Structures are given as structure tokens and as C-alpha cells.
Amino acid sequence: TFFTKENKEIQKTYWDEMSGFKDSEEAIRERTSENNNALSILGSEIENYSFNDIQYDRGRNVEELKKKLVDDIDSMLMKISGQVFVYGPAKFQIKEGNSDHYLLHDAFMEIIRKNSNPNITFFVYEDYPYVEQFSVSFSKIRKRLSIGDGVHVDSQSVRLNKDDINKKLMAMGKYSSQIKAFNILNMDLLGGLERFNRGR
């Protein structure tokens, strides 16, 4: 997880307030715990990186951060041997999604463009709930990747069985603060995700 940096200055933000937190210190601590609980269900090995969530660093240098992200992803990939599958978030249009996810997407694309290791296969995932919120089709994502990002795209999909979907929904249920915030925005995060996954 990339955006887990603890802030020296305690802040109060609109999103954290909707999520039920009194300040950034509580939010970062509890959201990191939620993430750990969710990923443990999936049997994931957890590694956290020190990047600020955009709500705590509006004046950040995007290019500098992207370079650091690329370096960290590179270092991560060098630790892994054999066949590797890497998943990164899709990017839609400006204002259609999450700014932190978009920054990670751009770093991810840079890794893809310079990759020469045939053992690494890259996948782009549909970034829920934004993919549904903005009615983004697969063809739109594909066009963005080939034209906007300049990468070659093969149409491959990873099929999930019922048990996989149920396990993912169980993991998503651990993000109680984010479910609460999206509920305030009149978005049923878990119910919508279940419909979306089963529709795929």
C-alpha cells in the first residue's frame, strides 16, 4: 500500500470527517489497520510505503512523487523471481476518479513502457467504484491505455469463481470507514461492488 505516510502535522479533512475520524492521525492509523485486516483475508504479504494521501498534501510535486513511486515499484519487482503478475489501477478522464490512484497509474505505465523482462505480465484493473460511478466502459479504458499512455494492450481477463468473489467482498467489508463515507455520498459500496463483480 503506497499512501500510508504518517503526518507530522495533524490535519482535519472533509473525507476523514465523513469516514468517522476526528483527525488525520486517527484516520491513518485506523485505515492502515483496516487495510491489514482486509489483506489478511486474501492471504497477502503486506508492505506499506511512505507516500502522503493527497488530502494531506495538496501542494505536492507530482513529477517528483511519480519518480519515487517508479523507483519503489522497480525495487519491489527486483525482489521477485519467476513469473510475476502486476496489477495497477486504470485511469479515466480528468476528475473521473481518485488522484492518488491516477498518480500510481502514471508510475505503473512508466514501468510498463520501460520493462524488458518477459516474465512480468501487467494487468490494469477497473478502479471501483469510479469505473461504475462515471460509467467507464472497457473500450474507453483500452483507448486511454493505447492512445493516452502509449502502451500496447492485449485483451485478457482474469476470471473469478464464486469463492474468489465472496472472499473479495469479505475483504472489502473490512474497510468500514470508507463504506461509511461512500454511504454519506449515497453510494452502496459493498452492494454495488457485488453487483459489479457478478456482472463481470
N, C-alpha and C positions, 0 to 999 in steps of 0.2 A: 504494500500500500504506500503510495508516494506522498500524499498530502497529509502528514501526521505530525508536523513540527509543532512543538510546544512554544507558545509565545512568551516572551519576556514581559510584554505589556498585556495585562488583562483587558479584554475588549468585550463590549456588548453589541451584538448584531441582531438584525431582524430575523434571520434564518435560525440562529441559535435560540432566540426567544420563542419562535414557533415550535421548535423542537423540544421545548420544555426545560432549557438550561438557563441558569442565572447569568453566566458569563462564559468567555472563551475557554477559561481554564477547566471548568466543569465539562464543557462541550467536547473538548479534545480528549479528555480522559475517558469520558463515557462512550464517545463514538469509537475510540480505539478499542475499548472493551467489547462493544457491540460487534465490531469487525472481527475480533479474535474469536468470539463465540460463534459467529456465522461461519467463518472459515474452518473452524474445528469440525463442524458438521460435515464439511466437504473433504476432510482429511488433508487440508492444505498445510504446507510449511509456510509460516508467516514471516515476512521480512518487511519492516517498516522503514521508510526513508524520510528525511527531514526537509520536506517542502511545505511551505505555508499554503493553506486553503486561501483562495482568492479573497474571501470575505474579510480576511485579516491583513491583506497586503495588496490593496488596490493600486498602489503606485509601483508595483514590481516591474523589473526589467524582463520582459517576456523572452527576448532572444537569449539573454544570459541564462535564464532558468531552463530554456529548452536545451541549451548546450549541456547543462548539468544533468538533465534528465537523460539525454542521449548517452552521456558518459556512464551513468548508473545502469542503464539498460544494457549497454555494452559489457560492463563488468559482470552483470548478472548472467548474461548469456555465455561468457567465457568460463563460468564456473560449472556449466552443464555440459556433459558429454553425450554422444549418441544422438538419436533422433529427438528433435526439440520442436514443440508446437507452442507458438507465441500468440497471445490474443490481445488485441488493443481495441479501444473504442472507435466507433465510426464518427465521422464529422459531417454535419449537415450544413445549413446556411448560417450566416452570422445571426446571433440572437436566438437560434433554434437549438438550444442545448446547454451544456454545462461548460463554463470557461476553463475549469481545471481539466476536464476530460478532453477539451479541444487542444489544450497545451500538450497533454500527454499524447494525443493523436498525432500532432505535428512531429513530436520527437520520435514516435513509433514509425512514421513514414520515412523519416530521415534514416533510421536504422534499416528499413526495408530497401531503400534506394542504394545504400552502400554495401548491403550484405552480399557476401560471396560464398557463404557456407551452404552447400546443398542439403545439409542435414537439418536446416532450420526452415520450418514452414510457418508462414504468418497467416493468421486469420483476423478479420475485422468483425467485431460483434455489433449487433444492433443495440444502441445505447438506450435501454429502457429506463425511465418512462418517456424520454424525449422523442424516441422514434415513433411512438404512438401519439404523443401529445401534439406533434407537428405533422402527423400523417406522412411520414417519410417512407417512400417505397424502396425496395431493394434496387430498382433500376436507378433511382436518384443517388443512392449510396455508391453504386458502381460507377456512375458518371462522375461523381465527385472524386473518387479514387483515381480514375484514369485521366481525367482532364485537370481537375484541381490539384491533385497530389502527384501526378505523373508516375503512377505505378501500374504495372501490368496486373490485371485481375483475372483469375480463373474462378469460374462459378462452382464453388464447392460448399457443401453444407454439412454440418455435423448433426446427425440425427440423435435425438434424446428419447430414451424409453420412459415409461411412466414413472419408474422408480427414480430416474435421474431428475425428472421434473419435480416430483414430490420432495426430493432432497433439496433441490434448489429453492423451492418455496419455503421449506423449513428454515433454511439458512437466511433467506430474506426476512423472515419473521423476527429474526434477532435484531434487526435494525429498527427498534421500536421508536426511537426519536425521529427518524426520517419518515416513518409511516405516519406519525403524529403530524409532522409538518405538512406532508402532502395532503393529509385529510383536511387540514385547515384550508388548503387550496382546492378543496372539493375533488381530490383525486384519490381513488381507492387503489393504493399502490399494490397491495398483495392480490386483491381480486382482479385487478387489471393485468397484473403480471401472469396470473394463472391463465386467464383467457388468451392473452397474447402468446404464451408458450404453447398452449394446446392448439392454438390456431396455426402455429408454425409446423 
